[in-house]
Amino acid sequence: MTTADVLVIGGGVIGASVAYHLLERSPRLRVILLEREDQVGTGATSKATGGVRHQFSTEANIRLTLLSYPYFADARERLGRPVDFVVHGYLFVTGDPATLATSVRSVELQRSLGVRSRVLAPDEMKPLLPALVTADLLGGTYCGDDGSADPHGLLQAFLALARDRGLDVRTSEGVTGIVKTDARVTGARTVRGEYAAPVVVDCAGPHADEIGALAGVGIQSRPYKRQVLVTEPLPQLPGVFPLIVDLDTGWYVHRQGASAVLMGGTDKDHHPGHDTTVDWDAFDLVFRAAARRVPPLAEARVMRAYAGVRDLTPDYHGILDQAAAAPGFYVACGFSGHGFMHAPAIGRLMAELVLDGHAGSMDIAPLSLARFARGPLRPEANMF
């Protein structure tokens, strides 16, 4: 039997961040990261589109971005390498009065927390992307500090630093059981053997609810497919423009460097499951939304498409907690498509929770396991 102080289950960017922050705080810890695949970062992290934004509707999600943002903006100083962070802004648009009113309230909250977001009238959006159709819009919101970064780069940065501090990464180690003595967690079983540890952290992303079930812990997070269409850039579109989200359809467009444009977002909340087969027929909605909002994109040449899986909770907020029913079992999952951008904060907060018994950097009560039983929930409004 292999022994450790902490087992981290899941080799994506959240698991890597948790491992790094634990070892940054306490370098003498024996931390083992268990990944079911034969390589780290091949699950949800590999399909992340890289967005980093402040424009959320709840304080918890805004604060997660505020804690994470320096790891992107100052990556070389903090992590020793760049993560290709590009500041291009996010622009949310709507033609619905109720949605605009919600967006205005969100900006008020964001600004109260120090975010430099603002409400825009339709005619103020045109300079950001001249091809944007605004005649049917009532308004929108914009934050010029929002941007995008490389998910693989952030993952490798965390892993490199954690390995320097002794992290043991073990791949092809799918977890088959959580070991408990009485109610307390004392380790985990994998397809290759058994591990003893007083702390197990579930960072398994879309599989986190399955790991929770092995520990006897119900996790209100489920996997949902998410598709992305990749097209060639068009000469009539600028080299850099904001990531644009049409809140009325869920459609978004994202310029990825000089080589590609990503589109998607009309497939939210379909049936749960792990199937990643591309449904080409579903992209008809994407092209319809593109033709309506940015007409030149309807003529873009498709290079490829892919599907990933994100773990969604009923209120589109993550779960960051220790399970009361299984002391020693910690949960960091359900971040509803925001796991990459919030990974630095998640790792920092989980390290505080494990080592100090509480999170000191922000209030994580809105991210508790118990909130689903307490109700009512306040969902994140800025979802697409």
Buried (B, 14 or more C-beta within 10 A) or exposed (E): EBEBBBBBBBBBBBBBBBBBBBBBBBEEBBBBBBBBBEEBBBBBBBBBBBBBBBBBBBBBBBBBBBBBBEBBBEBEEBBEBEBBBBBBBBBBBBBEEEBBEBBEEBBEBBBEEEBEBBBBEBEBBEEBBEBBBBEEBBBBBBBBBBBBBBBBBBBBBBBBBBBEBEBBBBBEBBBEEBBBEEEEBBBBBBEEEEBEBBBBBBBBBBBBBBBBEBBBBBBBBBBBBBBBBBBEBBEEBEEEBBBBBBBBBBBBBBBBEEEBBBBBBBBBEEEBEEEEEBEEEBBEBBBBBBBBBBEEBBEBEEEEBBBBBBBBBBBBBBBBBBBEEBBBBBBBBBBBBBBBBBBBBBBBBBBBBBBEEEBEBBEBEBBBBEBBEEEEBBBBBBBB
